[in-house]
Amino acid sequence: MAYRFLLEVPEAMVDDANIAINSVPDAQVLLVRNSHGLGFDDPYSDLTVAAHSLGVIGAIYDWYEQLPNPKPEVGLVLHSGQRVPLTAGARADMVRLVRRDQPWVERTLPKIGDHMRDVLPGGQIGREATEQWIPSSEPQAFVSLVAPTRKLELLGNVQVAVKVPDLDRAERYYVDFLGMHVVGRERKDRTGNYHPVEPGYDHARALSTGTEADVSFLANGQITMALDRVGRGARLQRSAEPPVPIRVPRSTFMEIKGAALVRGMEIDGDGIDVLAVRDIYGLVWEFTVDHSATPAGELSA
């Protein structure tokens, strides 16, 4: 589940506002339509915004503050229907308003370690970190930064964190093996706070300049992952955590089983409807056939 609100802007500024919103890795514009409630001659448009954190509020204020004077009236329409102009308060005030307007998001948004924060410009942290992971109650709509090599229809609510020596290799591994999408990356500053990396981030360039990201977020349906970079010289301990349970359709189950055998992956358990494999980073994934998702007439292996 994501935060949702309308950004009300003059029709002539829709494209610029869209660019500002989509520059934030975990935010996107779902719909653009004529504004409602202000009359037929109203020259404004509504952008329906969905975001998994409220860092997008900072991006909206950055864009608005760069507009020439006199600035047009721009504001948010909250879930309650309340219209709030950006000039009514600072960005931190708007973040609080959106949170109070949609308190259920804080209770259902996946919390991955200490990294899922609302980072506002100037290093402010909009939400305290929490170690509690709260499963989502509905599918997540992530923006993909790196497309998967194949699409797997993973089912269920799963959040996973794993330590990796090299983010670039780990991202490509899980994109290929599990069909994950890279949905965001963050870098830790000297004070220990995390901030989204710059647009157009490139692993090779970051390695040469010493500006590598410290964490990557991946997703596929309702499974989310946080990859923590611990350095290429670090020794990874064999995970003692219980297997990560995932329900998959029969066709996906067979595809994963074939890929595991071709890759020579360690098989911890193998059955007709259950397969447990250990990946190269020590995680054990337990795939179980979801018969309710298996099309009628499909053969059972």
C-alpha positions in Angstrom: 0.0 0.0 0.0 1.3 3.5 -0.9 0.5 7.1 0.0 -1.9 8.6 -2.6 -2.8 12.2 -3.1 -3.6 14.6 -5.9 -1.2 17.4 -6.9 -3.2 20.2 -8.3 -1.3 22.3 -10.9 -2.0 24.7 -13.8 -2.5 22.7 -17.0 0.6 24.3 -18.6 2.8 22.9 -15.8 1.6 19.3 -15.9 4.7 18.0 -17.8 7.2 19.8 -15.5 5.4 18.5 -12.3 5.3 15.0 -13.8 9.1 15.1 -14.3 9.7 16.3 -10.7 7.6 13.5 -9.2 9.0 10.7 -11.4 12.5 11.8 -10.4 11.9 10.2 -7.0 12.6 6.4 -7.2 9.6 5.3 -5.1 7.0 7.7 -6.5 5.0 7.9 -9.7 2.1 9.7 -11.4 -0.7 7.2 -12.0 -3.2 9.5 -13.7 -3.5 13.0 -15.1 -7.0 14.4 -15.4 -8.9 17.7 -15.3 -9.3 19.0 -11.7 -12.6 18.4 -10.1 -14.8 20.5 -7.8 -13.6 23.9 -9.1 -15.9 24.3 -12.0 -15.8 23.5 -15.8 -13.6 26.5 -16.6 -10.9 25.7 -14.0 -7.5 25.8 -15.8 -6.0 23.2 -13.4 -5.2 19.5 -13.7 -4.9 16.8 -11.1 -2.0 14.5 -11.0 -2.7 11.3 -9.0 0.5 10.6 -7.1 1.4 7.2 -5.5 4.6 7.0 -3.3 6.1 4.5 -0.9 7.7 7.2 1.2 7.0 10.9 1.5 10.4 12.0 0.0 8.3 13.1 -3.0 7.0 16.0 -0.9 10.5 17.4 -0.8 10.8 17.0 -4.6 7.5 18.8 -5.2 8.6 21.7 -3.0 11.9 21.9 -4.7 10.2 22.2 -8.1 7.7 24.7 -6.8 10.3 27.0 -5.2 12.2 27.2 -8.5 9.2 28.6 -10.4 9.4 32.3 -11.3 7.4 34.8 -9.3 4.5 35.4 -9.1 4.1 31.7 -8.5 0.8 30.0 -9.4 -1.3 28.4 -6.7 -0.3 24.7 -6.4 -1.5 22.4 -3.7 -2.4 18.9 -2.6 -5.8 17.3 -2.4 -5.7 14.7 0.4 -7.6 11.5 0.7 -10.2 13.2 2.9 -10.9 15.8 0.1 -9.1 18.6 1.9 -7.3 21.0 -0.4 -3.9 22.3 1.0 -1.9 24.9 -0.9 1.9 24.4 -0.7 2.1 28.0 0.7 0.1 26.9 3.7 3.2 25.5 5.4 6.7 24.1 5.1 7.4 20.7 3.5 7.6 19.0 6.9 4.2 20.3 7.7 2.8 18.8 4.5 4.4 15.4 5.4 2.6 15.4 8.7 -0.7 16.3 7.1 -0.4 13.4 4.6 0.5 11.0 7.4 -2.4 12.0 9.5 -4.7 11.8 6.4 -3.6 8.2 5.6 -2.5 6.6 8.9 -3.1 3.1 7.5 -0.1 3.4 5.2 2.3 3.6 8.2 0.8 0.3 9.5 0.9 -1.6 6.2 4.0 -0.3 4.4 6.8 -2.9 4.3 9.6 -1.7 6.7 12.9 -3.1 5.4 15.5 -2.8 8.1 16.5 0.8 8.9 16.4 2.0 5.3 12.8 2.7 4.4 12.7 6.4 5.6 11.2 9.6 4.3 14.3 11.6 3.5 13.7 15.3 3.1 16.2 17.8 1.6 18.7 19.1 4.0 19.2 15.7 5.7 16.0 15.8 7.7 14.5 12.4 8.5 10.7 12.5 8.1 10.0 9.2 9.9 11.9 7.3 12.6 13.3 4.0 11.5 11.6 0.8 12.8 12.9 -2.7 12.9 9.4 -4.1 12.8 8.3 -5.5 9.4 4.6 -5.2 8.8 3.3 -7.3 5.9 1.3 -5.4 3.2 -2.3 -6.3 2.7 -2.3 -5.7 -1.1 0.1 -5.8 -4.0 2.7 -3.1 -4.3 3.0 -0.8 -7.3 6.7 -0.3 -7.7 8.5 1.8 -10.3 11.2 -0.4 -12.0 14.7 1.1 -12.4 16.1 -2.1 -13.8 13.8 -4.4 -15.7 13.8 -8.2 -14.9 15.1 -10.7 -17.3 11.9 -12.7 -16.9 8.7 -12.2 -15.1 7.8 -14.5 -12.2 4.4 -14.3 -10.5 5.5 -14.6 -6.9 2.7 -14.6 -4.4 2.4 -13.8 -0.8 3.8 -11.0 1.5 7.5 -11.4 2.0 10.2 -9.0 3.1 13.8 -10.1 3.1 17.2 -8.4 3.9 20.5 -9.9 2.9 24.1 -8.8 3.1 26.1 -8.8 -0.2 29.7 -7.9 -1.1 28.8 -6.2 -4.4 25.4 -4.5 -5.1 25.8 -4.6 -8.9 26.3 -8.4 -9.0 23.6 -9.0 -6.4 21.1 -7.0 -8.2 21.7 -8.8 -11.5 21.6 -12.1 -9.7 18.2 -11.6 -8.2 16.8 -9.9 -11.3 17.8 -13.0 -13.2 16.9 -15.7 -10.7 13.7 -14.3 -9.2 12.6 -11.8 -11.8 13.0 -9.0 -9.3 12.9 -5.3 -10.2 15.4 -2.7 -8.8 13.1 0.0 -7.3 15.6 2.2 -5.5 19.0 2.7 -4.1 20.3 4.7 -1.1 23.7 5.8 0.1 24.7 6.3 3.8 26.2 9.6 4.9 28.8 10.1 7.6 26.0 10.5 10.3 24.5 7.1 9.4 21.5 8.5 7.6 20.4 7.1 4.2 19.6 9.2 1.2 18.4 8.2 -2.4 21.2 8.2 -4.9 21.3 10.6 -7.8 19.3 10.0 -10.9 21.2 8.1 -13.6 23.3 6.2 -11.0 25.8 3.8 -12.6 27.5 1.1 -10.6 30.8 1.2 -12.6 31.1 5.0 -12.4 30.2 5.0 -8.7 32.9 2.3 -8.1 35.6 4.5 -9.8 34.6 7.6 -7.9 34.1 5.9 -4.5 30.4 6.9 -4.3 28.8 3.4 -4.4 25.3 3.0 -3.0 25.0 1.2 0.3 21.6 -0.5 -0.1 19.4 -1.5 -3.0 15.7 -2.2 -2.8 14.2 -4.9 -5.1 10.6 -6.1 -5.6 8.5 -8.5 -7.5 4.8 -8.4 -6.7 4.5 -8.5 -2.9 8.0 -9.7 -2.2 10.5 -7.0 -1.3 14.2 -7.2 -0.6 16.9 -5.0 0.8 20.5 -5.7 -0.3 23.0 -4.3 2.2 26.5 -3.8 0.7 29.2 -5.0 3.2 32.2 -4.7 0.9 33.9 -7.0 -1.5 36.4 -8.4 1.1 33.7 -9.4 3.6 33.1 -13.0 4.4 29.5 -14.0 4.3 28.2 -16.3 7.0 26.0 -19.2 6.0 22.5 -18.1 6.9 20.9 -19.9 9.9 17.6 -18.2 9.2 14.5 -20.3 8.4 13.6 -20.7 4.7 11.8 -17.8 3.0 8.4 -19.2 2.1 6.9 -18.3 -1.3 3.8 -19.6 -3.0 4.1 -19.8 -6.8 2.0 -21.1 -9.7 3.0 -24.6 -11.1 4.5 -23.1 -14.2 6.7 -20.8 -12.2 7.6 -23.6 -9.8 8.9 -25.7 -12.7 10.8 -22.7 -14.2 12.6 -22.0 -10.9 13.4 -25.7 -10.4 14.9 -25.9 -13.9 17.0 -22.8 -13.3 18.2 -24.1 -9.9 19.4 -27.4 -11.5 21.1 -25.6 -14.4 22.9 -23.2 -12.0 24.0 -26.1 -9.8 22.4 -24.5 -6.8 22.3 -26.3 -3.5 19.0 -28.1 -3.1 17.9 -28.3 0.6 14.6 -30.0 -0.2 13.0 -31.4 -3.3 9.4 -32.7 -3.7 6.5 -32.7 -6.1 5.1 -29.4 -4.8 7.9 -28.1 -2.6 11.4 -27.0 -3.5 14.0 -25.4 -1.1 17.1 -24.0 -2.7 20.0 -22.0 -1.2 21.2 -19.1 -3.2 24.8 -17.8 -3.6 24.3 -15.4 -0.7 23.2 -18.2 1.7 19.4 -17.5 1.7 17.1 -20.6 1.5 14.0 -20.0 -0.6 11.2 -22.5 -0.2 8.9 -22.5 -3.2 5.5 -24.2 -2.8 3.0 -24.8 -5.6 -0.1 -22.7 -5.2 -2.8 -24.9 -6.6 -5.4 -22.2 -6.6 -3.1 -20.3 -9.1 -2.6 -23.4 -11.4 -4.7 -23.2 -14.5 -7.2 -26.1 -14.9 -5.8 -28.9 -16.9 -2.1 -28.1 -16.2 -0.1 -31.2 -15.5 1.3 -31.7 -12.0 5.0 -32.7 -12.0 
